[in-house]
Amino acid sequence: MEVDMEAVKQWNELADNVADAAEDMAKKADRSKIARKVRDTSEHVEHAVGAHRSANAVWRSFFMAAAGTAAFLSLSMLISGRKHESLFIGQWVPTLLITALWAQVVKD
């Protein structure tokens, strides 16, 4: 009984191709499961945050108004000659603006 080496070689190549295809399909299935989980999680987060959008807009408006008020008070105190109080109140403006930005970026 003689073994045809060419047939064995073709058989091995076919088996390797099938194994590679099966591995590729498994990787694609895993990626699609991960993508599905990411999509579901992001939809869940968007739904949970969506209910609080109007409350976030109120907080943003509050912090922006507070920053504007602090800037106006600081300027008026500087004009009236109360330099130290002006600096103290003026330092709150960037803090309030960053808080308003945080409320917009993180909460929305």
Summary of the structure (lengths in Angstrom):
residues: 108
radius of gyration: 32.3
end to end distance: 75.7
largest distance: 111.5
contacts: 244
relative contact order: 0.08
helix: 88%
strand: 0%
